[in-house]
Amino acid sequence: MKNPARLTEGAVLRSLAGLAFPMLGGIFAVIAFNFADTYFVAQLGTRALAAMSFTFPVVMVPIGVAFGLGTGTTAVVSQAIGRGDPSVIKRLASDSVSLSFLTVLFLSAIGMLTIDPLFILLGATQDILPLIRDYMMIWYPGMVFLVVPMVANANIRASGDTKLPALIMGCATIFNIILDPILIFGLFGAPRMELRGAALSTVIARGGAMIGALLILHFRDRLLDFKTPGLKDVWNSWKQIVYIAIPATVTNILQPLGLALVTKIIALQGPEVVAAWGAGSRVTALSLIPVFALCSGLVPFVGQNWGAEKFSRVLKARKYAHRFAFAWGILVAIVLHFAANQVASIFSEEPDVVTEIVRYLWIIPVGYALVGIFSVTEETLNAIGKPIIATVSTLIHMFALYVPLAFAGSYFYGVVGLLAGLAIADILGGLVGLSLSTLKCRRVERECFAAAEEKETV
């Protein structure tokens, strides 16, 4: 790996921009990947779409695990790069891949053994259950092609390269969009596989992504070690990764759980409000993509500089990221306020639904600036190896603020109160996360400086 610690030098702002910009395309690719599956399956009819809808909450669990392992891998590998220890970097990268394989074997086995009871528990009816089984019996064994490339790409990002991971995601999306109609509808002589075709196209596309990422790791970055390692070394690597991965995974699972509870509260307000919530949530996801892209690049930057004990660069990057997230949130809130009617008309022509979407776009974006700050805070804490604080921040945000304020607002003031409660929760959650992050970063920084001075004295 040529000059792996390149993020510890040069202009901070330019480095962050260089890391974040490619991830814009990568995140768009992920959204397009999921949209393509839903679009083509919807053409099979209501039962097929309902079957796929039942799989979403279940699929979110291994995706959360994959994101957690990826976050842990990027954090520990980037810190090792910052410290400048090639043997440790290679060991961590190799062991992260083996850990992802073992994790997949465990999750796949449990998943395949529990398809029927799990989905019956979720409310799947007997006429939809066979369709779910068709899909998941391919998806579960193919889970390896979801988790392993995420971890492999995390290693590549740790070196400061976000372009190739984004390119890999983009290619996988294009491949999936091409394969979906062929395998689902049986085009060009292929058998008509319907839902099984959707699952298989996903597995094949992600399989290509896994091969590409592993080839880059091995031949370009020279980070895969095929020698039999000592058990102690492997265990030490796994402990470092899991220490961050488990809290990060919990955080990724807590957020959709909190959103599910809020969705139940929203459902009491009527179908128009539910439809508006679905449309508004998509606007939110699209609007905050630049912030999420910045956060993806922030982890390797903070990790490398924290490992190199260049704390001033970490604090400067955190400051720039907070400023961008805040300014972007304010800008988007203003734009959506004035363009609310035009945006709402894209999603629906029904006057009642349009009214509710407009109301969403006038209230919820008020909290966007602090949502961005919360995301920056969370990724900074993960990158410096303090993921438990990030998880605590998420717990406070979702279950001490988000859900209770949504319920209280809905109870006293209806839809307006519900939306206002969510916006207030985002603002307060961002401030809580910012406070915890600031205190922890400064405390750890002082401890590191004290340890360095003690070492020099000895």
Contacts in CASP RR format, 6 or more apart in sequence:
PFRMAT RR
TARGET T0000
AUTHOR 0000-0000-0000
METHOD contacts of the structure
MODEL  1
MKNPARLTEGAVLRSLAGLAFPMLGGIFAVIAFNFADTYFVAQLGTRALA
AMSFTFPVVMVPIGVAFGLGTGTTAVVSQAIGRGDPSVIKRLASDSVSLS
FLTVLFLSAIGMLTIDPLFILLGATQDILPLIRDYMMIWYPGMVFLVVPM
VANANIRASGDTKLPALIMGCATIFNIILDPILIFGLFGAPRMELRGAAL
STVIARGGAMIGALLILHFRDRLLDFKTPGLKDVWNSWKQIVYIAIPATV
TNILQPLGLALVTKIIALQGPEVVAAWGAGSRVTALSLIPVFALCSGLVP
FVGQNWGAEKFSRVLKARKYAHRFAFAWGILVAIVLHFAANQVASIFSEE
PDVVTEIVRYLWIIPVGYALVGIFSVTEETLNAIGKPIIATVSTLIHMFA
LYVPLAFAGSYFYGVVGLLAGLAIADILGGLVGLSLSTLKCRRVERECFA
AAEEKETV
1 86 0 8 1.000
1 89 0 8 1.000
1 159 0 8 1.000
1 221 0 8 1.000
1 222 0 8 1.000
1 223 0 8 1.000
4 81 0 8 1.000
4 82 0 8 1.000
4 84 0 8 1.000
4 89 0 8 1.000
4 159 0 8 1.000
5 81 0 8 1.000
5 82 0 8 1.000
5 84 0 8 1.000
5 304 0 8 1.000
5 308 0 8 1.000
6 160 0 8 1.000
7 15 0 8 1.000
7 19 0 8 1.000
7 78 0 8 1.000
7 160 0 8 1.000
7 300 0 8 1.000
7 301 0 8 1.000
7 304 0 8 1.000
7 305 0 8 1.000
8 82 0 8 1.000
8 304 0 8 1.000
8 305 0 8 1.000
8 308 0 8 1.000
8 310 0 8 1.000
8 313 0 8 1.000
12 301 0 8 1.000
12 313 0 8 1.000
12 316 0 8 1.000
12 317 0 8 1.000
12 320 0 8 1.000
13 320 0 8 1.000
15 301 0 8 1.000
15 317 0 8 1.000
16 294 0 8 1.000
16 297 0 8 1.000
16 298 0 8 1.000
16 301 0 8 1.000
16 317 0 8 1.000
16 320 0 8 1.000
16 321 0 8 1.000
18 162 0 8 1.000
19 160 0 8 1.000
19 162 0 8 1.000
19 296 0 8 1.000
19 297 0 8 1.000
19 298 0 8 1.000
19 300 0 8 1.000
19 301 0 8 1.000
20 162 0 8 1.000
20 290 0 8 1.000
20 293 0 8 1.000
20 294 0 8 1.000
20 296 0 8 1.000
20 297 0 8 1.000
20 298 0 8 1.000
21 293 0 8 1.000
22 162 0 8 1.000
22 163 0 8 1.000
22 165 0 8 1.000
22 166 0 8 1.000
22 167 0 8 1.000
23 162 0 8 1.000
23 165 0 8 1.000
23 166 0 8 1.000
23 292 0 8 1.000
23 293 0 8 1.000
23 294 0 8 1.000
23 296 0 8 1.000
23 297 0 8 1.000
24 166 0 8 1.000
24 289 0 8 1.000
24 290 0 8 1.000
24 293 0 8 1.000
25 166 0 8 1.000
25 169 0 8 1.000
25 170 0 8 1.000
25 293 0 8 1.000
26 165 0 8 1.000
26 166 0 8 1.000
26 169 0 8 1.000
26 170 0 8 1.000
26 293 0 8 1.000
27 289 0 8 1.000
27 292 0 8 1.000
27 293 0 8 1.000
27 296 0 8 1.000
28 289 0 8 1.000
29 166 0 8 1.000
29 169 0 8 1.000
29 170 0 8 1.000
29 172 0 8 1.000
29 173 0 8 1.000
30 169 0 8 1.000
30 173 0 8 1.000
31 285 0 8 1.000
31 286 0 8 1.000
32 173 0 8 1.000
32 177 0 8 1.000
33 169 0 8 1.000
33 172 0 8 1.000
33 173 0 8 1.000
33 176 0 8 1.000
33 177 0 8 1.000
33 202 0 8 1.000
33 205 0 8 1.000
36 173 0 8 1.000
36 176 0 8 1.000
36 177 0 8 1.000
36 180 0 8 1.000
37 52 0 8 1.000
37 176 0 8 1.000
37 180 0 8 1.000
37 198 0 8 1.000
37 201 0 8 1.000
37 202 0 8 1.000
38 49 0 8 1.000
38 52 0 8 1.000
40 180 0 8 1.000
40 181 0 8 1.000
40 184 0 8 1.000
40 185 0 8 1.000
40 198 0 8 1.000
41 48 0 8 1.000
41 49 0 8 1.000
41 52 0 8 1.000
41 184 0 8 1.000
41 195 0 8 1.000
41 198 0 8 1.000
42 48 0 8 1.000
42 49 0 8 1.000
43 185 0 8 1.000
44 184 0 8 1.000
44 194 0 8 1.000
44 195 0 8 1.000
47 127 0 8 1.000
47 128 0 8 1.000
47 131 0 8 1.000
48 131 0 8 1.000
48 194 0 8 1.000
48 195 0 8 1.000
50 128 0 8 1.000
51 124 0 8 1.000
51 128 0 8 1.000
51 131 0 8 1.000
51 132 0 8 1.000
51 135 0 8 1.000
51 195 0 8 1.000
52 135 0 8 1.000
52 195 0 8 1.000
52 198 0 8 1.000
54 119 0 8 1.000
54 122 0 8 1.000
54 123 0 8 1.000
54 124 0 8 1.000
54 128 0 8 1.000
54 132 0 8 1.000
55 132 0 8 1.000
55 135 0 8 1.000
55 136 0 8 1.000
55 139 0 8 1.000
57 122 0 8 1.000
57 256 0 8 1.000
57 260 0 8 1.000
58 118 0 8 1.000
58 119 0 8 1.000
58 122 0 8 1.000
58 136 0 8 1.000
59 139 0 8 1.000
60 253 0 8 1.000
60 256 0 8 1.000
61 107 0 8 1.000
61 253 0 8 1.000
62 104 0 8 1.000
62 107 0 8 1.000
62 143 0 8 1.000
62 146 0 8 1.000
62 147 0 8 1.000
63 146 0 8 1.000
63 252 0 8 1.000
64 249 0 8 1.000
64 252 0 8 1.000
64 253 0 8 1.000
65 103 0 8 1.000
65 107 0 8 1.000
65 147 0 8 1.000
65 245 0 8 1.000
65 249 0 8 1.000
66 100 0 8 1.000
66 146 0 8 1.000
66 147 0 8 1.000
66 150 0 8 1.000
66 151 0 8 1.000
67 150 0 8 1.000
67 248 0 8 1.000
67 249 0 8 1.000
67 252 0 8 1.000
68 244 0 8 1.000
68 245 0 8 1.000
68 246 0 8 1.000
68 248 0 8 1.000
68 249 0 8 1.000
68 252 0 8 1.000
69 96 0 8 1.000
69 99 0 8 1.000
69 100 0 8 1.000
69 103 0 8 1.000
69 147 0 8 1.000
69 150 0 8 1.000
69 151 0 8 1.000
69 154 0 8 1.000
69 241 0 8 1.000
69 245 0 8 1.000
69 249 0 8 1.000
70 96 0 8 1.000
70 150 0 8 1.000
70 151 0 8 1.000
70 153 0 8 1.000
70 154 0 8 1.000
70 245 0 8 1.000
70 248 0 8 1.000
71 154 0 8 1.000
71 244 0 8 1.000
71 245 0 8 1.000
71 248 0 8 1.000
71 299 0 8 1.000
71 379 0 8 1.000
71 382 0 8 1.000
71 387 0 8 1.000
72 154 0 8 1.000
72 241 0 8 1.000
72 244 0 8 1.000
72 245 0 8 1.000
72 248 0 8 1.000
72 382 0 8 1.000
72 387 0 8 1.000
73 92 0 8 1.000
73 93 0 8 1.000
73 96 0 8 1.000
73 151 0 8 1.000
73 154 0 8 1.000
73 155 0 8 1.000
73 158 0 8 1.000
73 241 0 8 1.000
73 245 0 8 1.000
74 154 0 8 1.000
74 155 0 8 1.000
74 157 0 8 1.000
74 158 0 8 1.000
74 299 0 8 1.000
74 300 0 8 1.000
74 303 0 8 1.000
74 383 0 8 1.000
75 244 0 8 1.000
75 299 0 8 1.000
75 303 0 8 1.000
75 382 0 8 1.000
75 383 0 8 1.000
75 384 0 8 1.000
75 385 0 8 1.000
75 387 0 8 1.000
76 92 0 8 1.000
76 237 0 8 1.000
76 240 0 8 1.000
76 241 0 8 1.000
76 244 0 8 1.000
76 385 0 8 1.000
77 89 0 8 1.000
77 92 0 8 1.000
77 93 0 8 1.000
77 96 0 8 1.000
77 154 0 8 1.000
77 155 0 8 1.000
77 158 0 8 1.000
77 159 0 8 1.000
78 158 0 8 1.000
78 159 0 8 1.000
78 160 0 8 1.000
78 299 0 8 1.000
78 300 0 8 1.000
78 301 0 8 1.000
78 302 0 8 1.000
78 303 0 8 1.000
78 304 0 8 1.000
78 307 0 8 1.000
78 383 0 8 1.000
79 303 0 8 1.000
79 304 0 8 1.000
79 306 0 8 1.000
79 307 0 8 1.000
79 383 0 8 1.000
79 385 0 8 1.000
80 88 0 8 1.000
80 89 0 8 1.000
80 92 0 8 1.000
80 307 0 8 1.000
81 89 0 8 1.000
81 158 0 8 1.000
81 159 0 8 1.000
81 304 0 8 1.000
81 307 0 8 1.000
82 303 0 8 1.000
82 304 0 8 1.000
82 305 0 8 1.000
82 306 0 8 1.000
82 307 0 8 1.000
82 308 0 8 1.000
83 307 0 8 1.000
83 308 0 8 1.000
84 308 0 8 1.000
89 223 0 8 1.000
90 222 0 8 1.000
90 223 0 8 1.000
90 224 0 8 1.000
90 225 0 8 1.000
91 225 0 8 1.000
91 229 0 8 1.000
91 233 0 8 1.000
91 237 0 8 1.000
92 237 0 8 1.000
92 240 0 8 1.000
92 241 0 8 1.000
93 155 0 8 1.000
93 158 0 8 1.000
93 217 0 8 1.000
93 221 0 8 1.000
93 223 0 8 1.000
93 224 0 8 1.000
94 223 0 8 1.000
94 224 0 8 1.000
94 225 0 8 1.000
94 229 0 8 1.000
95 229 0 8 1.000
95 233 0 8 1.000
95 234 0 8 1.000
95 237 0 8 1.000
95 238 0 8 1.000
95 241 0 8 1.000
96 151 0 8 1.000
96 154 0 8 1.000
96 155 0 8 1.000
96 237 0 8 1.000
96 241 0 8 1.000
97 148 0 8 1.000
97 151 0 8 1.000
97 152 0 8 1.000
97 155 0 8 1.000
97 214 0 8 1.000
97 217 0 8 1.000
97 224 0 8 1.000
98 234 0 8 1.000
99 151 0 8 1.000
99 237 0 8 1.000
99 238 0 8 1.000
99 241 0 8 1.000
99 242 0 8 1.000
100 147 0 8 1.000
100 148 0 8 1.000
100 150 0 8 1.000
100 151 0 8 1.000
101 144 0 8 1.000
101 148 0 8 1.000
103 147 0 8 1.000
104 143 0 8 1.000
104 144 0 8 1.000
104 147 0 8 1.000
104 148 0 8 1.000
107 143 0 8 1.000
108 140 0 8 1.000
108 141 0 8 1.000
108 142 0 8 1.000
108 143 0 8 1.000
108 144 0 8 1.000
111 118 0 8 1.000
111 136 0 8 1.000
111 140 0 8 1.000
112 136 0 8 1.000
112 137 0 8 1.000
112 140 0 8 1.000
112 141 0 8 1.000
115 132 0 8 1.000
115 133 0 8 1.000
115 136 0 8 1.000
115 137 0 8 1.000
115 140 0 8 1.000
116 129 0 8 1.000
116 133 0 8 1.000
119 129 0 8 1.000
119 132 0 8 1.000
120 129 0 8 1.000
124 132 0 8 1.000
131 195 0 8 1.000
134 194 0 8 1.000
134 195 0 8 1.000
134 196 0 8 1.000
134 199 0 8 1.000
135 195 0 8 1.000
135 196 0 8 1.000
135 198 0 8 1.000
135 199 0 8 1.000
136 199 0 8 1.000
138 196 0 8 1.000
138 197 0 8 1.000
138 199 0 8 1.000
138 200 0 8 1.000
138 203 0 8 1.000
139 199 0 8 1.000
139 202 0 8 1.000
139 203 0 8 1.000
141 203 0 8 1.000
142 203 0 8 1.000
142 206 0 8 1.000
144 210 0 8 1.000
145 203 0 8 1.000
145 206 0 8 1.000
145 207 0 8 1.000
145 208 0 8 1.000
145 209 0 8 1.000
145 210 0 8 1.000
146 206 0 8 1.000
148 210 0 8 1.000
148 213 0 8 1.000
148 214 0 8 1.000
149 168 0 8 1.000
149 172 0 8 1.000
149 206 0 8 1.000
149 207 0 8 1.000
149 208 0 8 1.000
149 209 0 8 1.000
149 210 0 8 1.000
149 212 0 8 1.000
149 213 0 8 1.000
149 214 0 8 1.000
152 210 0 8 1.000
152 213 0 8 1.000
152 214 0 8 1.000
152 216 0 8 1.000
152 217 0 8 1.000
153 164 0 8 1.000
153 165 0 8 1.000
153 168 0 8 1.000
153 169 0 8 1.000
153 213 0 8 1.000
155 217 0 8 1.000
155 221 0 8 1.000
155 223 0 8 1.000
156 164 0 8 1.000
156 165 0 8 1.000
156 213 0 8 1.000
156 216 0 8 1.000
156 217 0 8 1.000
156 221 0 8 1.000
157 165 0 8 1.000
157 296 0 8 1.000
157 297 0 8 1.000
157 299 0 8 1.000
157 300 0 8 1.000
158 300 0 8 1.000
158 303 0 8 1.000
158 304 0 8 1.000
159 221 0 8 1.000
159 300 0 8 1.000
160 297 0 8 1.000
160 300 0 8 1.000
160 301 0 8 1.000
160 304 0 8 1.000
162 296 0 8 1.000
162 297 0 8 1.000
162 300 0 8 1.000
164 216 0 8 1.000
165 213 0 8 1.000
168 209 0 8 1.000
168 212 0 8 1.000
168 213 0 8 1.000
169 209 0 8 1.000
171 209 0 8 1.000
172 205 0 8 1.000
172 206 0 8 1.000
172 207 0 8 1.000
172 208 0 8 1.000
172 209 0 8 1.000
173 205 0 8 1.000
175 204 0 8 1.000
175 205 0 8 1.000
175 208 0 8 1.000
176 201 0 8 1.000
176 202 0 8 1.000
176 205 0 8 1.000
179 200 0 8 1.000
179 201 0 8 1.000
179 204 0 8 1.000
179 205 0 8 1.000
180 197 0 8 1.000
180 198 0 8 1.000
180 201 0 8 1.000
181 187 0 8 1.000
182 188 0 8 1.000
182 190 0 8 1.000
182 201 0 8 1.000
183 190 0 8 1.000
183 193 0 8 1.000
183 196 0 8 1.000
183 197 0 8 1.000
183 198 0 8 1.000
183 200 0 8 1.000
183 201 0 8 1.000
184 192 0 8 1.000
184 193 0 8 1.000
184 194 0 8 1.000
184 195 0 8 1.000
184 197 0 8 1.000
184 198 0 8 1.000
184 201 0 8 1.000
185 192 0 8 1.000
186 192 0 8 1.000
186 193 0 8 1.000
193 200 0 8 1.000
214 224 0 8 1.000
217 223 0 8 1.000
217 224 0 8 1.000
218 224 0 8 1.000
243 385 0 8 1.000
243 387 0 8 1.000
244 382 0 8 1.000
244 385 0 8 1.000
244 387 0 8 1.000
246 387 0 8 1.000
247 387 0 8 1.000
247 388 0 8 1.000
247 390 0 8 1.000
247 391 0 8 1.000
248 382 0 8 1.000
248 387 0 8 1.000
248 390 0 8 1.000
248 391 0 8 1.000
250 391 0 8 1.000
251 378 0 8 1.000
251 387 0 8 1.000
251 390 0 8 1.000
251 391 0 8 1.000
251 394 0 8 1.000
254 391 0 8 1.000
254 394 0 8 1.000
254 395 0 8 1.000
254 398 0 8 1.000
254 399 0 8 1.000
255 394 0 8 1.000
255 398 0 8 1.000
257 398 0 8 1.000
258 398 0 8 1.000
258 399 0 8 1.000
258 402 0 8 1.000
258 403 0 8 1.000
261 403 0 8 1.000
262 402 0 8 1.000
262 403 0 8 1.000
262 406 0 8 1.000
262 422 0 8 1.000
263 274 0 8 1.000
263 277 0 8 1.000
265 403 0 8 1.000
265 406 0 8 1.000
265 407 0 8 1.000
265 410 0 8 1.000
265 418 0 8 1.000
266 273 0 8 1.000
266 274 0 8 1.000
266 277 0 8 1.000
266 406 0 8 1.000
266 410 0 8 1.000
266 418 0 8 1.000
267 274 0 8 1.000
268 410 0 8 1.000
269 410 0 8 1.000
269 414 0 8 1.000
269 415 0 8 1.000
269 418 0 8 1.000
272 350 0 8 1.000
272 352 0 8 1.000
272 353 0 8 1.000
272 355 0 8 1.000
272 356 0 8 1.000
273 356 0 8 1.000
273 415 0 8 1.000
275 347 0 8 1.000
275 348 0 8 1.000
275 353 0 8 1.000
275 356 0 8 1.000
275 357 0 8 1.000
276 353 0 8 1.000
276 356 0 8 1.000
276 357 0 8 1.000
276 359 0 8 1.000
276 360 0 8 1.000
277 360 0 8 1.000
279 344 0 8 1.000
279 347 0 8 1.000
279 348 0 8 1.000
279 353 0 8 1.000
279 357 0 8 1.000
279 360 0 8 1.000
280 347 0 8 1.000
280 357 0 8 1.000
280 360 0 8 1.000
280 361 0 8 1.000
280 364 0 8 1.000
282 347 0 8 1.000
283 336 0 8 1.000
283 343 0 8 1.000
283 361 0 8 1.000
284 364 0 8 1.000
284 365 0 8 1.000
284 368 0 8 1.000
287 329 0 8 1.000
287 332 0 8 1.000
287 336 0 8 1.000
287 365 0 8 1.000
287 368 0 8 1.000
288 328 0 8 1.000
288 329 0 8 1.000
288 332 0 8 1.000
288 368 0 8 1.000
288 371 0 8 1.000
288 372 0 8 1.000
288 375 0 8 1.000
290 324 0 8 1.000
290 328 0 8 1.000
291 324 0 8 1.000
291 325 0 8 1.000
291 328 0 8 1.000
291 329 0 8 1.000
291 371 0 8 1.000
291 372 0 8 1.000
291 375 0 8 1.000
291 376 0 8 1.000
292 375 0 8 1.000
294 321 0 8 1.000
294 324 0 8 1.000
294 325 0 8 1.000
294 376 0 8 1.000
295 321 0 8 1.000
295 375 0 8 1.000
295 376 0 8 1.000
295 378 0 8 1.000
295 379 0 8 1.000
296 379 0 8 1.000
298 317 0 8 1.000
298 318 0 8 1.000
298 321 0 8 1.000
298 376 0 8 1.000
298 379 0 8 1.000
298 380 0 8 1.000
298 383 0 8 1.000
299 379 0 8 1.000
299 382 0 8 1.000
299 383 0 8 1.000
300 383 0 8 1.000
301 317 0 8 1.000
301 383 0 8 1.000
302 314 0 8 1.000
302 317 0 8 1.000
302 318 0 8 1.000
302 379 0 8 1.000
302 380 0 8 1.000
302 383 0 8 1.000
302 384 0 8 1.000
303 314 0 8 1.000
303 383 0 8 1.000
303 384 0 8 1.000
305 311 0 8 1.000
305 313 0 8 1.000
305 314 0 8 1.000
305 317 0 8 1.000
306 314 0 8 1.000
306 383 0 8 1.000
306 384 0 8 1.000
309 448 0 8 1.000
309 452 0 8 1.000
311 445 0 8 1.000
311 448 0 8 1.000
311 449 0 8 1.000
314 380 0 8 1.000
314 384 0 8 1.000
314 441 0 8 1.000
315 441 0 8 1.000
315 445 0 8 1.000
318 376 0 8 1.000
318 380 0 8 1.000
318 437 0 8 1.000
318 441 0 8 1.000
321 376 0 8 1.000
321 380 0 8 1.000
322 373 0 8 1.000
322 376 0 8 1.000
322 434 0 8 1.000
325 369 0 8 1.000
325 372 0 8 1.000
325 373 0 8 1.000
325 375 0 8 1.000
325 376 0 8 1.000
326 369 0 8 1.000
326 370 0 8 1.000
326 372 0 8 1.000
326 373 0 8 1.000
327 369 0 8 1.000
328 368 0 8 1.000
328 369 0 8 1.000
328 372 0 8 1.000
329 365 0 8 1.000
329 367 0 8 1.000
329 368 0 8 1.000
329 369 0 8 1.000
329 371 0 8 1.000
329 372 0 8 1.000
330 368 0 8 1.000
330 369 0 8 1.000
332 365 0 8 1.000
332 368 0 8 1.000
333 365 0 8 1.000
333 366 0 8 1.000
333 367 0 8 1.000
333 368 0 8 1.000
333 369 0 8 1.000
336 343 0 8 1.000
336 361 0 8 1.000
336 362 0 8 1.000
336 365 0 8 1.000
337 361 0 8 1.000
337 362 0 8 1.000
337 365 0 8 1.000
340 357 0 8 1.000
340 358 0 8 1.000
340 361 0 8 1.000
340 362 0 8 1.000
341 354 0 8 1.000
341 358 0 8 1.000
343 357 0 8 1.000
343 361 0 8 1.000
344 353 0 8 1.000
344 354 0 8 1.000
344 357 0 8 1.000
344 358 0 8 1.000
344 361 0 8 1.000
345 354 0 8 1.000
347 353 0 8 1.000
347 357 0 8 1.000
348 354 0 8 1.000
348 357 0 8 1.000
356 415 0 8 1.000
359 415 0 8 1.000
359 416 0 8 1.000
359 419 0 8 1.000
360 419 0 8 1.000
363 416 0 8 1.000
363 419 0 8 1.000
363 420 0 8 1.000
363 422 0 8 1.000
363 423 0 8 1.000
364 419 0 8 1.000
364 422 0 8 1.000
364 423 0 8 1.000
364 426 0 8 1.000
366 423 0 8 1.000
366 427 0 8 1.000
367 423 0 8 1.000
367 426 0 8 1.000
367 427 0 8 1.000
368 426 0 8 1.000
370 426 0 8 1.000
370 427 0 8 1.000
370 428 0 8 1.000
370 429 0 8 1.000
370 430 0 8 1.000
370 431 0 8 1.000
371 426 0 8 1.000
371 430 0 8 1.000
372 430 0 8 1.000
373 430 0 8 1.000
373 433 0 8 1.000
373 434 0 8 1.000
374 393 0 8 1.000
374 397 0 8 1.000
374 426 0 8 1.000
374 429 0 8 1.000
374 430 0 8 1.000
374 433 0 8 1.000
374 434 0 8 1.000
377 390 0 8 1.000
377 393 0 8 1.000
377 430 0 8 1.000
377 433 0 8 1.000
377 434 0 8 1.000
377 436 0 8 1.000
377 437 0 8 1.000
378 390 0 8 1.000
378 393 0 8 1.000
378 394 0 8 1.000
378 433 0 8 1.000
380 437 0 8 1.000
380 441 0 8 1.000
381 387 0 8 1.000
381 389 0 8 1.000
381 390 0 8 1.000
381 393 0 8 1.000
381 436 0 8 1.000
381 437 0 8 1.000
381 440 0 8 1.000
381 441 0 8 1.000
382 390 0 8 1.000
384 440 0 8 1.000
384 441 0 8 1.000
384 444 0 8 1.000
386 440 0 8 1.000
386 444 0 8 1.000
389 436 0 8 1.000
389 437 0 8 1.000
389 440 0 8 1.000
392 436 0 8 1.000
393 429 0 8 1.000
393 432 0 8 1.000
393 433 0 8 1.000
393 436 0 8 1.000
393 437 0 8 1.000
396 429 0 8 1.000
396 432 0 8 1.000
396 433 0 8 1.000
397 425 0 8 1.000
397 426 0 8 1.000
397 428 0 8 1.000
397 429 0 8 1.000
397 430 0 8 1.000
397 432 0 8 1.000
397 433 0 8 1.000
401 424 0 8 1.000
401 425 0 8 1.000
401 428 0 8 1.000
401 429 0 8 1.000
401 432 0 8 1.000
402 422 0 8 1.000
402 425 0 8 1.000
402 426 0 8 1.000
405 421 0 8 1.000
405 422 0 8 1.000
405 424 0 8 1.000
405 425 0 8 1.000
406 418 0 8 1.000
406 421 0 8 1.000
406 422 0 8 1.000
406 425 0 8 1.000
408 421 0 8 1.000
409 417 0 8 1.000
409 418 0 8 1.000
409 420 0 8 1.000
409 421 0 8 1.000
410 417 0 8 1.000
410 418 0 8 1.000
413 420 0 8 1.000
END
